[in-house]
């Protein structure tokens, strides 16, 4: 096991220029994947990814907002019943839905108290690959996200954060950026 990354032998983290995201590469087999391999030290990997692959700020927004679209960031906590129970930091998510709810409520409390921001917490705690972009999902319009997520996101005003929102992906906190 690599003492810096927590990855098993022959695995490294590489960066996809086309996707602007890190991925996992096995130097022996040339296999590549978005999710970490099995038998990873999750604490070491989480620390390594937060230190080496987090964005230093939100995405560049350009000069104008696309019409009919909003921009949000989110923090996702997956559970074993999620539609894809794996993430960039954990190959197989085994926590229960109740455990995921407890985690998201604790994160919500820390954000609302001013202890941290959703963006800062998303970098190390979100189960979505958008963690590398501080949870920023960019612009999206109606019918581009899961219905529960879309309804909650479009109900927010810029600067507001949702209560926990359940979708088939897991449980989210959503912050409307624009």
N, C-alpha and C positions, 0 to 999 in steps of 0.2 A: 504494500500500500504506500502511495506517495505521501510523505509526511506534510506536504504543503497543501495539496488539493484534496486528499482523502480518497483519491481514485485508485482502483485496483491496478496491478501491473499492466503496462502497455497502453493505458488509457491517458489521454491528454485532453485539454480544453483548447479548442481552436475557435476562430472568429469568422463567421460568414459575412462577407462584404455585401452580398446581395440581399441578405435578410437583416443585416445589422444586428446580429445576435450570436452569442457563443453557442457552440455545440460540442459534443463529445466524440472523440476520434480514437479508435484502437489502432495503434501503430503496427501491430503484428498482423491483424486481419484486414486492415484498411476499412473496417466498418465505421460508419458515422451515424450518429443519432442525436435527436434533440434532448431526449431524457437521459439522465445519468445511468451508467451501468449498474447492475445489481452489485451488492457487496461493497458499497461506497460508505465512507465515514461521513454521515450527513452533516455533522457539526463542522468538520474541517472544510467540506465542500461549500457549505453555506457561507462560511467566513471568507474562503478564497474567492468565491464568486462576487460577494459584496465588495471586497477590496479591489478586485481586478476587472470586473465587467459591469459595474453599475454606471449609469450615465451621471455626469456631473450636474445635470440639470434637465429640465423638461425639453421635449422635442421642439425644434424650431417650428414656428407656426407659419412662417412666410408672411406675405403682406396682407392677405385677406382670408376671411373665413368662407368656406364653401357654403353656398346658399342651402338652407334647410338642414344643415348638419350642425352637430354639437361636438364638443371635445371633452372627453372624460378620462380620468385615471381611476384605477380600481385596485383593490387588494383582494385576492381570491384565496380562500381556504377550501381545498378539496377534501373529500372523505372517501371511504371505501365504496360508497354507492354512487359516486360521481360518474359521469359518462365515460371519462378517461381518468382513472385513478392513478395518475403518475404526473410528475412535474420535472422542471429543470433541476430541482434539488433532491428529488426522491423518486427512484424508479418505480416503487410500488407503495402507494399510499394506503395505509391500513387503519387510520383513525376512524372512529365512528362519526356519524352525523352529529351526535350530541357533543363529542369532543371538538369537532369543527366549530359548532355553535359557540362553545365556551371560548375557544381561541378568538373567534371573530369579535365576540362581545368584549373580551379583554383588550383587543386592538382598538376597538371603537372607543372604549373608555380612555385609553392612553391618548388617542388623537383628540377627542373632545376636551380633555383636561388641559391640552396644550403641551403635554410632555414631549410629543413628537408629531410629525405630520404623516399623512397617508403616504406621500411620496417617499419619505425617508424610511418608513416601515415596510413599504412594498418591496424595496430593494432586497431585503433579506428574508422577508416573511411570506410574500405572495407566492402561490403555486402556479402563477401564470408567467409565461416567458416575458411578458411586458414588465416584469420586475426590473429588467436591465434598463428600462426606460422610465424608471420610477413609477411604474404602473400606468403610464400614459398610453392610451389606446389610439390616440390621434382622433381625427374627425370621423364621424359616422352619422348616417341618417336613419330614418325609419326603415324597419324591416331588415336591418343589417345585423342586429344582435338578437339574442334570445328575448322573447316577449317580456318576461319578468324584468330582465335587465333594462331593456329599452324603456318600459313604462316608468321605472324608477329614475333612470337617467334623464329622460325628457321632462319629468316632474320637478327636477332640481333647477335652481337658479345658479348662475356662475358663482363659485365659491362655496356652495353648499355641499354637504356630504349626506348620503342616504343612511338610513338604518340598515341593518343586515338584509340582504336580498338573496333569496334562494333560487337557484336555477339548476338545471341538470348538470352543470359544470361544477357546482359547489355553492359556497356561500360568499357573497361579495360585500365589500363596502365600496361605494361609488362616489367619487368627487367630480362634480362638474367643473371643468376648467374654463370653458367658453361656451 
